[in-house]
C-alpha cells in the first residue's frame, strides 16, 4: 500500500477533515455512557440532585453545618451563599421556587466559579451528614445511645430535652471544634468523595421538600435535560457519520479513478516487450478487481481505522478516569481478541495472496473461451473447456471457502468474547455496587465503555482481514506502474522537417526479443523510397512482421538503426513518428461504435468526402452503402458483426483517412478475394503515388508490380529485386511463386 501512497496526496484535505469529524464523533459517542450514568445515578437514585450544595437551605440548617466545616470550607461556604430574610424585597424573586421563604430565613446559592464548588462540595456533604446523624440521634434514643461519646465527650442520650446541642457545640473552643471536624472527615473518608456527595443528595432533596420545592419536577427536569443532551449528541454523531461516509467515498472513488487512469496511461505506453510480461487478462484484473479492492480498503480505513483507535484510547481514558477496579476485565478481553486476530492473520494471509492470482487465471480462461467460442464449437471441445474452466473456478472457490470458513469461525468467537466480557462486568460490578464501592450508573457506563473498547478492536480486526488482500492488489498495481517502458522518448527530441518525404532506411538492423537467446533479424539493410512499394515476403516465421513492427517502434532494434528522412527514429518522439505512419496490423482491430467513428479514429476532423474516398479506395463502399444506416451502421465489440474481409477493408480505410506519408500493410489483404485485392491495389497505386508503401504478404499476386521485393528467410534478406528479377535470382521466391501461380502466369 505504501507504494501507492502518492495517490492520497490530492485528497489530504478530505482525509484531515474526515479525521477531525471522526474525532468529534468519537467524543460524542464516548460521552453517551457518561450521560446514561448521570441519568441512573443522579436522575433516578438521587432524585435529580447532582450536588451536595443545595440551591437554597434554611438558615438554621446552614449554621449547624458550619460547625463541622474546616475554617477554609467555612470561608468558601459563606462566599457561596447569601442570607435572604423573609418579608424582604430580596426574598420576592425566590418565593415562587421556595414558598417556605415567606416565614423563615434561608441561604440562597449564588454563582461562584466551578473550582470553588468542587472544593467545597465534599466537605459540605460530610458536615451535613454529621449534622443529619446528630439530628436523627436526638430524635431517636436508641440512635443517641449508639452515638454516645461520639461527639467529643457529649453523651447524646443524656442531653436534656429541649437543650440545643448545636448551640453547645458552637460554643466549644476552636481546638475542640477542629477535633470534631477531623473526626467527621475521618469517619466518611472510607466512602470516598463521590459516594459521600451521593449520600448527601438525599439531604438536599429533603431540604427542598421542607422549602416547598416540587422535587418531582426537579427529578423530571434533570432526566429530560440529560436525555436531551444524549439525543443531541446522537444526532451530531449521526451527522458526523454521514459526512465521514460521503468524504471517504469521495476520496476512495477519486483515488480509484486516478489509479485506473494512470494504469491505463502506463499500459498505453507499453511496448510489445512489456505486454509480453503482463497478460491481457492480468492487466484487466489489475485495472478492475485490484483497484476495487484498494477503493474498498480506503473507505474502510477512513471510516474504521481512524475511528477505532480514537474509540479504544478514549474508552480506556474514560474508564481510568472513573478509577474503576474492573479495568483488568477489559485487558483480558483485549488480549484474547488480539491473539485471535493474530492467529487469523497468520493463517489467512497466504490465501489472500493466492486469491488474486487465481482470479487472473479464471479471467484468462473465461476470456479465451469467449473469444474463441467458434473454434471451441468447431472442434467440439466444449467438454474440455468446461473442465478447464471448472479447474480454475474450483481452485478459486477452494481458497475463497477456506478464507470464509476462517471468518465464520472468527465471528462467533469474537461475539463470545464480547458477551463473556459483558457477563463478567455485570457479575463483578454487582458485587462492587453491593459493597458500596461503585454506583449502578457507573457500572452501566463501564459496561458500555468496555463494549466500545472491544468493538474498536473488532473493527481493527476486520481491517487486518481486508488489508492483506488489498496490499496484494496494491503491489500488483504498483508493479505495473513501476515498469519503465523499454521504448522511451528522448529528452531532447529532434523534429521532422515540414516537407516530409517518407524515406525509410534500415542500416545493419539486428533484433532479438527481450530475454531471447538469439537474434530473429540479422543485418537487415534496405531503403523504401517515397512513391514506391516495398514488399516483404517469405515463409511463416521468417521475420516479415517483425521488420515492419520496428518502424513504428513497437520494438527497438538491438543493433543498427532505422532512419526516416535521414533521422534515427529513436531521436524523435513516438507521437511524431507514428503521426507519419498509417498502420494496418496483421490482425484487423475495430472498436465498438459505428463505421464512421472507426474511420475517424485516424482523423477526428476528417470530412465526409475524405471518409467516402477512403472507403472507395479500400473497396468498402459497396457493403457500407448496402447498409440502410450507411456510415452510422453499428460496429460490435471487436467488429464481430462484420466479416473478416469487411473488417480488413475498414482497417485499410481507417489508415487511408489519415493520408500519411508512410503506409505499412502487415499482411492486410489476406482475407480479400483476388478480384478485390487487385482493385484495391490499383486504387492504392492511383491515390498514394507520393507515399512510401511497405507491404507484408504471403501472396505473390499482391506484390508482382512492387518496385522492390525483399525475400526473408530465417531473419535474413536472401533476395531483393522486382518480381521478374527474383524469379531468376532467388530460389526461395521462385518456390513461393510456383506454389501459388501457374507456370504460364509467371512468364
C-alpha positions in Angstrom: 0.0 0.0 0.0 2.9 2.3 0.7 3.9 2.2 -3.0 0.6 3.9 -3.9 0.7 6.4 -1.0 1.2 9.3 -3.5 -2.4 8.9 -4.6 -3.6 10.1 -1.2 -1.8 13.4 -1.5 -4.5 15.2 -3.6 -7.1 14.1 -1.1 -5.2 15.0 2.1 -7.6 17.9 2.9 -10.6 15.5 2.8 -8.7 13.0 4.9 -7.8 15.6 7.5 -11.5 16.8 7.6 -12.5 13.2 8.0 -10.1 12.7 10.9 -11.5 15.8 12.6 -15.1 14.6 12.1 -14.1 11.2 13.5 -12.5 12.8 16.5 -15.7 14.7 17.1 -17.9 11.6 16.5 -15.7 9.6 18.9 -16.1 12.2 21.6 -19.8 12.3 21.1 -20.1 8.5 21.3 -17.8 8.3 24.3 -19.9 11.0 26.1 -23.2 9.0 25.9 -22.3 6.4 28.6 -21.4 9.2 30.9 -24.8 10.8 30.4 -26.5 7.5 30.9 -24.6 7.1 34.2 -25.8 10.5 35.3 -29.4 9.6 34.5 -29.2 6.5 36.6 -27.1 7.8 39.5 -28.4 11.3 39.7 -31.7 11.4 37.9 -33.1 8.1 39.3 -31.2 7.3 42.5 -30.6 10.9 43.7 -33.9 12.4 42.5 -32.2 14.8 40.1 -30.0 16.3 42.7 -26.4 16.3 41.3 -24.6 18.1 44.1 -24.3 18.3 47.9 -24.6 22.1 47.7 -28.3 22.9 47.6 -29.6 26.0 45.7 -31.4 27.0 48.9 -31.0 25.9 52.6 -32.6 27.0 55.8 -30.6 29.4 58.0 -30.7 27.0 60.9 -29.5 24.1 58.9 -26.7 26.1 57.3 -25.5 27.3 60.7 -25.4 23.8 62.0 -23.4 22.6 59.0 -20.8 25.4 59.5 -20.0 23.9 62.9 -18.5 20.8 61.2 -16.7 22.6 58.4 -13.0 23.5 58.4 -12.0 27.1 58.5 -11.2 27.0 54.8 -14.6 25.4 53.9 -16.4 27.9 56.2 -15.0 30.7 54.2 -16.0 29.1 50.9 -19.5 28.4 52.2 -20.1 32.0 53.3 -18.8 33.2 49.9 -21.1 30.8 48.0 -24.3 31.6 49.9 -26.2 34.8 50.7 -28.8 35.1 53.5 -32.3 36.1 52.5 -34.7 37.2 55.3 -38.5 36.5 54.9 -40.6 39.5 54.0 -37.7 41.5 52.5 -37.6 42.6 48.8 -34.6 40.2 48.3 -36.9 37.3 49.0 -39.5 38.1 46.4 -37.7 36.7 43.4 -37.3 33.3 45.2 -40.9 32.8 46.6 -42.2 31.0 43.5 -39.4 28.4 43.7 -39.1 28.3 47.5 -42.6 29.0 49.1 -41.2 28.5 52.7 -39.3 31.8 52.4 -42.5 33.5 53.4 -41.9 32.7 57.1 -38.3 31.6 57.5 -34.8 32.8 56.6 -32.7 30.8 54.1 -29.4 30.9 52.4 -29.5 31.1 48.6 -26.7 29.8 46.5 -25.1 32.4 44.3 -22.9 31.8 41.2 -19.3 31.1 42.0 -16.5 29.5 39.9 -16.7 25.7 39.4 -13.4 25.1 41.1 -14.7 26.6 44.4 -17.8 24.5 44.1 -15.8 21.3 43.5 -13.6 22.1 46.5 -16.5 22.9 48.9 -18.8 20.0 47.9 -17.1 17.0 49.7 -16.6 18.9 53.0 -20.1 20.4 52.9 -21.5 16.9 52.3 -19.6 15.3 55.2 -20.6 18.1 57.6 -24.2 17.8 56.6 -24.2 14.1 57.0 -22.8 14.6 60.5 -25.5 17.1 61.3 -28.2 14.8 59.9 -26.8 11.9 62.0 -27.0 14.0 65.2 -30.5 15.2 64.4 -31.7 11.6 63.9 -30.0 10.6 67.1 -31.7 13.3 69.1 -35.0 12.2 67.7 -34.4 8.5 68.5 -33.0 7.5 71.9 -31.6 4.2 70.6 -29.5 6.0 68.0 -28.5 8.5 70.6 -27.1 5.7 72.8 -25.3 4.3 69.8 -23.6 7.6 69.2 -22.8 8.1 72.9 -19.3 9.6 73.3 -19.0 10.1 69.5 -19.1 13.8 69.7 -16.1 14.7 71.9 -17.4 13.8 75.3 -21.1 14.5 74.8 -23.5 11.7 75.6 -26.4 12.5 73.3 -28.7 10.0 75.1 -28.4 12.1 78.3 -28.9 15.5 76.8 -31.9 17.2 78.5 -34.9 17.6 76.4 -35.1 21.0 74.7 -31.4 21.7 75.0 -29.8 22.9 71.7 -26.9 20.6 71.2 -25.7 22.5 68.2 -25.6 25.7 70.3 -23.4 24.0 72.8 -21.2 22.7 70.0 -20.9 26.1 68.6 -19.7 27.5 72.0 -16.9 25.0 72.2 -13.3 26.1 71.9 -11.8 26.2 68.4 -9.4 23.3 69.2 -12.3 21.1 70.2 -14.3 22.0 67.2 -11.4 21.2 65.0 -11.2 17.8 66.6 -14.9 17.2 65.9 -14.3 18.3 62.3 -11.4 15.9 61.8 -13.3 13.1 63.4 -16.2 13.7 61.0 -13.9 13.7 57.9 -12.2 10.6 59.1 -15.5 8.8 59.6 -16.5 9.4 55.9 -13.1 9.1 54.3 -13.6 5.3 53.6 -16.6 6.0 51.4 -14.8 8.4 49.0 -15.9 11.9 48.0 -18.2 10.6 45.2 -20.3 8.3 47.4 -20.3 11.0 50.2 -21.8 13.5 47.8 -24.3 10.9 46.6 -25.3 10.2 50.2 -25.8 13.9 50.9 -28.1 14.2 47.8 -31.0 12.8 49.8 -30.5 15.5 52.4 -30.6 18.1 49.7 -33.9 16.6 48.4 -35.3 16.6 51.9 -34.3 20.2 52.4 -36.1 21.1 49.1 -39.2 19.4 50.4 -39.1 21.5 53.6 -38.7 24.6 51.5 -41.8 23.7 49.4 -39.9 22.8 46.2 -41.6 20.4 43.7 -38.9 17.7 43.9 -40.7 15.5 41.3 -40.3 18.3 38.8 -36.7 18.7 39.7 -36.1 15.0 39.0 -38.1 15.0 35.8 -36.3 18.2 34.5 -32.9 16.6 35.2 -33.7 13.4 33.4 -35.3 15.2 30.4 -32.3 17.5 30.3 -29.8 14.7 30.3 -31.9 12.8 27.8 -31.9 15.9 25.6 -28.2 16.1 25.7 -27.9 12.4 24.8 -30.3 12.9 21.8 -28.3 16.0 20.7 -25.0 14.1 20.9 -26.5 11.2 19.0 -27.8 13.4 16.2 -24.4 15.1 16.0 -22.7 11.7 15.9 -25.1 10.6 13.1 -24.3 13.8 11.1 -20.6 13.1 11.5 -21.1 9.5 10.3 -22.9 10.7 7.2 -20.3 13.3 6.5 -17.4 10.8 7.0 -19.2 8.3 4.8 -19.5 10.9 2.0 -15.9 12.1 2.3 -14.5 8.6 2.5 -16.5 7.5 -0.6 -15.4 10.7 -2.4 -11.7 10.0 -1.6 -11.8 6.3 -2.4 -13.6 6.9 -5.7 -11.2 9.6 -6.6 -8.2 7.5 -5.8 -9.6 4.6 -7.7 -10.2 6.9 -10.7 -6.7 8.2 -10.6 -5.1 4.8 -10.2 -7.1 3.4 -13.1 -6.2 6.4 -15.2 -2.5 6.1 -14.5 -2.6 2.3 -15.1 -4.3 2.8 -18.4 -1.9 5.6 -19.4 1.1 3.4 -18.4 -0.3 0.4 -20.3 -0.8 2.7 -23.3 2.9 3.5 -23.2 3.9 -0.2 -23.1 5.9 -1.6 -25.9 5.3 -5.2 -27.0 8.1 -6.2 -24.7 6.1 -5.1 -21.6 2.9 -6.8 -22.9 4.9 -10.0 -23.0 5.4 -9.6 -19.2 1.8 -8.9 -18.3 -1.0 -10.9 -19.8 -4.1 -9.1 -21.1 -6.2 -10.9 -18.5 -3.9 -9.9 -15.7 -3.9 -6.3 -16.8 -7.7 -6.3 -16.9 -7.9 -7.8 -13.4 -5.4 -5.2 -12.1 -7.4 -2.4 -13.6 -10.7 -3.6 -12.2 -10.7 -6.1 -9.3 -7.5 -4.9 -7.8 -8.4 -1.3 -7.9 -11.8 -2.1 -6.4 -10.0 -3.8 -3.5 -8.0 -0.6 -2.9 -11.1 1.5 -3.2 -12.9 -0.6 -0.6 -9.9 -0.6 1.8 -9.6 3.2 1.6 -13.3 3.6 2.5 -12.9 1.2 5.4 -9.6 2.8 6.5 -11.2 6.3 6.7 -14.3 5.1 8.4 -12.8 2.5 10.8 -9.0 2.5 11.1 -9.0 6.2 12.1 -12.1 5.8 14.2 -11.3 2.6 16.1 -8.1 3.9 17.9 -9.9 7.0 18.9 -12.7 5.0 20.4 -10.4 2.5 22.0 -8.0 5.0 23.5 -10.8 7.3 24.5 -12.7 4.5 26.2 -9.6 3.5 28.2 -9.1 7.1 29.3 -12.8 7.3 30.4 -12.5 4.0 32.3 -9.3 5.1 34.0 -10.9 8.5 34.9 -13.6 6.6 36.8 -11.0 4.9 38.9 -12.6 1.5 38.3 -11.2 -1.6 39.8 -12.5 -3.6 36.8 -10.0 -2.5 34.2 -8.4 -5.9 34.2 -11.6 -7.4 32.6 -11.1 -5.3 29.5 -7.4 -6.1 29.4 -8.1 -9.8 29.4 -10.7 -9.5 26.7 -8.5 -7.4 24.5 -5.5 -9.8 25.0 -7.7 -12.7 23.9 -9.1 -10.8 21.0 -5.6 -9.7 19.7 -4.4 -13.3 20.0 -7.3 -14.4 17.9 -6.8 -11.7 15.3 -3.0 -12.6 15.1 -3.8 -16.3 14.5 -6.3 -15.5 11.8 -3.9 -13.1 10.1 -1.1 -15.7 10.0 -3.4 -18.4 8.6 -5.3 -16.3 6.1 -2.6 -14.0 4.6 -1.0 -16.7 2.3 -4.5 -17.4 1.0 -5.2 -13.8 0.2 -2.0 -13.7 -1.9 -3.3 -16.7 -3.9 -6.7 -15.2 -4.5 -5.7 -12.5 -6.9 -3.5 -14.9 -8.9 -6.4 -17.4 -9.2 -8.7 -14.5 -10.3 -6.2 -13.8 -13.0 -6.3 -17.4 -14.1 -10.1 -17.5 -14.1 -10.3 -14.3 -16.1 -7.8 -15.7 -18.6 -9.7 -18.9 -19.2 -13.0 -17.2 -19.5 -11.6 -14.6 -21.9 -10.1 -17.3 -24.1 -13.3 -19.3 -24.2 -15.5 -16.3 -25.1 -13.1 -15.0 -27.7 -12.5 -18.4 -29.2 -16.1 -19.8 -28.9 -16.4 -20.6 -32.6 -13.2 -22.6 -32.6 -14.2 -24.4 -29.5 -17.5 -25.4 -31.1 -15.9 -26.2 -34.4 -13.7 -28.8 -32.7 -16.4 -30.0 -30.3 -14.1 -29.2 -27.4 -16.8 -27.9 -25.1 -16.3 -30.7 -22.5 -12.6 -30.0 -22.4 -13.1 -26.2 -22.0 -15.7 -26.9 -19.3 -13.2 -29.0 -17.4 -10.5 -26.3 -17.8 -12.9 -23.6 -16.6 -14.1 -25.8 -13.7 -10.5 -26.3 -12.6 -9.8 -22.6 -12.5 -13.2 -21.9 -10.9 -12.8 -24.7 -8.3 -9.3 -23.6 -7.3 -10.6 -20.1 -6.7 -13.6 -21.5 -4.9 -11.5 -23.6 -2.6 -9.3 -20.7 -1.5 -12.4 -18.5 -1.0 -14.1 -21.1 1.0 -11.1 -21.5 3.2 -11.0 -17.8 3.9 -14.7 -17.7 4.5 -14.5 -20.6 6.9 -11.9 -18.8 8.9 -14.2 -15.8 9.0 -17.2 -18.0 10.1 -15.1 -19.3 13.0 -13.8 -15.9 13.9 -17.1 -14.0 14.2 -18.7 -16.3 16.8 -15.5 -16.3 18.8 -15.5 -12.6 18.8 -19.1 -12.4 19.9 -18.3 -15.0 22.6 -15.6 -12.7 23.9 -17.9 -9.7 23.9 -20.7 -11.5 25.6 -18.4 -13.0 28.1 -17.0 -9.6 28.9 -20.5 -8.2 29.4 -21.3 -11.0 31.8 -18.1 -10.5 33.7 -18.6 -6.8 34.1 -22.1 -7.3 35.4 -21.0 -10.0 37.8 -18.0 -8.1 39.2 -19.9 -4.8 39.1 -22.8 -6.1 41.0 -20.5 -7.1 43.9 -18.9 -3.7 43.7 -22.3 -2.0 44.0 -23.3 -4.3 46.9 -20.1 -3.3 48.7 -20.8 0.4 48.1 -17.6 0.8 46.1 -19.5 1.7 42.9 -22.7 3.2 41.8 -25.2 1.4 39.5 -24.8 4.1 36.8 -21.0 3.8 36.9 -21.3 0.1 36.3 -23.6 0.6 33.3 -21.2 3.2 31.9 -18.3 0.9 32.4 -20.2 -1.8 30.5 -20.8 0.5 27.6 -17.1 1.7 27.6 -16.0 -1.9 27.7 -18.1 -2.7 24.6 -16.8 0.4 22.8 -13.2 -0.6 23.5 -13.7 -4.2 22.4 -15.7 -3.0 19.3 -12.8 -0.8 18.4 -10.5 -3.8 18.4 -13.1 -5.7 16.5 -13.2 -3.0 13.8 -9.4 -3.1 13.6 -9.6 -6.9 13.2 -11.8 -6.5 10.2 -9.2 -4.2 8.7 -6.5 -6.8 9.4 -8.5 -9.2 7.3 -9.2 -6.8 4.4 -5.8 -5.2 4.4 -3.7 -8.2 3.3 -5.8 -8.7 0.2 -5.7 -5.0 -0.6 -2.0 -5.0 0.0 -1.5 -7.7 -2.6 -3.7 -5.8 -5.0 -1.7 -2.6 -4.4 1.5 -4.4 -5.0 0.2 -5.8 -8.3 -0.9 -2.4 -9.5 2.4 -0.8 -8.3 4.3 -3.4 -10.3 2.5 -2.2 -13.4 3.1 1.5 -12.6 6.8 0.8 -11.7 7.5 -0.7 -15.1 9.8 1.6 -17.1 8.9 1.1 -20.8 11.8 -0.2 -22.9 10.9 2.3 -25.6 11.0 5.9 -24.4 11.1 9.3 -26.0 14.5 11.1 -26.0 15.0 14.0 -23.6 15.8 16.4 -26.4 13.9 15.0 -29.4 14.6 16.1 -33.0 11.8 17.2 -35.3 11.0 16.1 -38.8 11.2 18.8 -41.5 7.9 20.4 -42.6 8.5 19.0 -46.0 8.4 15.3 -45.1 9.2 12.8 -47.9 8.8 9.5 -46.1 12.1 7.8 -46.9 12.6 4.7 -44.8 16.1 3.2 -44.4 17.3 0.1 -42.5 21.0 0.2 -41.7 22.5 -3.1 -40.5 19.5 -3.8 -38.3 19.5 -6.8 -36.0 16.9 -7.6 -33.4 16.2 -10.1 -30.7 13.1 -10.3 -28.5 13.5 -9.5 -24.8 15.1 -12.3 -22.8 15.6 -14.3 -26.0 19.0 -16.1 -26.6 19.3 -15.4 -30.3 18.5 -12.7 -32.8 15.5 -13.1 -35.0 16.7 -10.5 -37.5 20.2 -10.4 -38.8 21.9 -7.4 -40.5 18.9 -6.1 -42.4 19.7 -3.4 -45.0 17.2 -1.8 -47.4 15.7 1.6 -48.3 12.0 2.2 -49.0 11.5 5.2 -51.3 8.5 7.5 -51.5 6.2 6.8 -54.4 7.3 3.1 -54.4 6.0 -0.1 -53.0 8.4 -2.2 -50.9 7.1 -5.6 -50.3 8.3 -8.3 -47.8 7.6 -12.0 -48.5 8.9 -15.2 -47.1 7.9 -18.3 -45.2 6.0 -18.2 -42.0 8.3 -17.1 -39.1 10.8 -15.5 -41.5 10.6 -12.2 -39.6 8.5 -10.1 -42.0 6.1 -8.7 -39.4 9.0 -8.1 -37.0 10.7 -5.9 -39.6 7.7 -3.6 -40.1 6.9 -3.5 -36.4 10.3 -1.9 -35.8 9.4 1.1 -37.9 6.7 2.5 -35.5 8.9 1.5 -32.6 6.7 -1.3 -31.3 10.1 -2.7 -30.5 13.5 -1.1 -30.7 16.3 -2.5 -32.7 19.0 -4.5 -30.9 21.7 -3.3 -33.3 21.9 -0.9 -36.2 19.5 1.9 -36.9 16.3 2.7 -38.7 16.1 6.2 -40.3 13.1 8.1 -41.6 14.0 11.1 -43.8 17.6 10.7 -42.5 16.7 10.9 -38.8 17.1 7.9 -36.5 13.6 7.1 -35.3 14.9 6.8 -31.7 15.8 10.6 -31.8 12.2 11.7 -32.4 9.1 11.3 -30.2 6.9 8.3 -30.7 4.0 10.6 -31.3 5.8 12.5 -34.1 7.0 9.2 -35.7 3.6 7.4 -35.6 1.9 10.5 -36.8 3.6 10.0 -40.1 2.6 6.3 -40.4 -0.7 4.7 -41.5 -0.5 1.2 -39.9 -2.8 -1.7 -40.8 -2.0 -4.6 -38.4 -1.9 -8.3 -39.3 -5.0 -8.8 -37.1 -7.6 -6.2 -38.0 -9.0 -4.4 -35.0 -12.3 -2.5 -34.9 -13.7 -0.7 -31.9 -17.3 -0.7 -30.7 -19.2 2.2 -32.2 -20.1 3.0 -35.8 -18.3 2.7 -39.2 -17.8 6.5 -39.1 -16.3 6.5 -35.6 -13.9 3.8 -36.5 -12.8 5.7 -39.6 -12.5 9.0 -37.7 -10.1 7.1 -35.3 -7.4 8.2 -37.7 -8.5 11.8 -38.1 -11.3 13.1 -35.8 -11.8 16.1 -38.1 -12.0 14.3 -41.4 -14.7 15.5 -43.8 -17.4 13.3 -45.2 -15.7 13.4 -48.6 -12.5 12.2 -47.1 -14.3 9.3 -45.4 -16.1 8.4 -48.6 -12.8 8.4 -50.6 -11.1 6.2 -48.1 -13.9 3.6 -48.2 -13.8 3.8 -52.0 -10.1 3.1 -52.2 -10.4 0.3 -49.7 -13.2 -1.3 -51.8 -15.6 -0.9 -48.8 -18.2 1.4 -50.5 -20.5 -1.4 -51.6 -21.1 -3.0 -48.3 -21.2 0.4 -46.4 -23.8 1.8 -48.7 -25.8 -1.5 -48.7 -26.5 -0.9 -45.1 -29.5 1.4 -44.6 -27.6 3.3 -41.9 -24.5 3.8 -44.1 -21.6 5.3 -42.1 -23.8 5.3 -39.0 -24.0 1.5 -39.0 -23.1 0.0 -35.7 -19.9 -2.0 -35.2 -20.0 -4.5 -32.4 -17.1 -5.1 -30.0 -14.1 -6.3 -31.9 -16.0 -6.0 -35.2 -17.8 -9.3 -34.6 -20.8 -8.2 -36.7 -18.7 -7.9 -39.9 -16.8 -10.5 -41.9 -13.1 -10.8 -41.9 -12.8 -9.2 -45.4 -15.0 -6.3 -44.4 -13.0 -5.8 -41.2 -9.8 -5.7 -43.2 -11.2 -3.2 -45.7 -12.4 -0.9 -42.9 -9.0 -1.2 -41.2 -7.3 -0.2 -44.5 -9.9 2.7 -45.0 -9.0 3.9 -41.5 -5.3 4.2 -42.4 -6.2 5.9 -45.7 -8.3 8.6 -43.9 -5.1 9.6 -42.1 -3.3 10.2 -45.5 0.2 9.7 -44.0 3.4 9.8 -45.9 4.2 6.2 -44.9 1.8 3.2 -45.1 2.5 -0.2 -43.5 0.3 -3.1 -44.5 1.1 -6.1 -42.4 -0.5 -9.0 -44.3 -3.6 -6.8 -44.6 -5.0 -8.3 -47.8 -5.2 -11.9 -46.7 -9.0 -12.0 -46.2 -9.7 -10.4 -49.6 -10.6 -12.3 -52.7 -8.2 -11.9 -55.7 -10.6 -9.5 -57.5 -11.0 -7.2 -54.6 -7.3 -7.4 -53.9 -6.4 -6.3 -57.4 -8.9 -3.5 -57.4 -7.7 -2.3 -54.0 -4.0 -2.3 -55.2 -4.9 -0.3 -58.3 -6.7 2.3 -56.2 -3.8 2.4 -53.8 -1.3 3.0 -56.6 -3.5 5.7 -58.0 -4.2 7.7 -54.8 -0.9 7.1 -52.8 1.6 7.8 -55.5 3.7 10.1 -53.3 3.7 7.8 -50.2 6.0 5.1 -49.1 4.2 1.7 -49.1 5.5 -1.3 -47.1 3.5 -4.4 -47.7 4.0 -7.7 -45.8 2.2 -10.5 -47.6 2.1 -14.2 -48.4 0.6 -13.6 -51.8 2.8 -13.3 -54.8 0.0 -11.8 -56.8 -0.3 -8.9 -54.4 3.3 -7.7 -54.9 4.0 -8.7 -58.5 4.1 -5.0 -59.5 6.1 -3.8 -56.5 9.2 -1.7 -57.3 11.1 -3.6 -54.6 10.5 -7.0 -53.2 12.5 -8.3 -50.2 12.6 -12.1 -49.6 13.3 -13.1 -46.0 14.4 -16.4 -44.7 15.2 -17.1 -41.0 15.6 -13.3 -40.3 17.9 -12.6 -43.3 17.3 -10.9 -46.6 18.0 -13.6 -49.2 16.6 -11.9 -52.2 16.0 -8.4 -53.4 14.5 -7.0 -56.6 11.4 -6.9 -58.8 9.2 -9.9 -59.5 10.9 -10.9 -62.8 14.4 -10.4 -61.3 13.6 -12.6 -58.3 12.2 -15.4 -60.4 15.6 -15.6 -62.0 17.8 -14.9 -59.0 16.1 -16.2 -55.9 15.2 -19.9 -55.5 13.1 -19.3 -52.3 11.0 -16.7 -54.1 10.6 -19.0 -57.2 9.4 -21.8 -54.9 6.8 -19.5 -53.3 5.6 -18.2 -56.7 5.4 -21.7 -58.2 3.3 -22.9 -55.2 0.8 -20.1 -55.8 0.8 -19.3 -59.6 0.6 -21.5 -62.7 3.7 -21.7 -64.8 2.1 -19.6 -67.5 1.2 -16.9 -65.1 4.9 -16.5 -64.1 6.0 -15.9 -67.7 
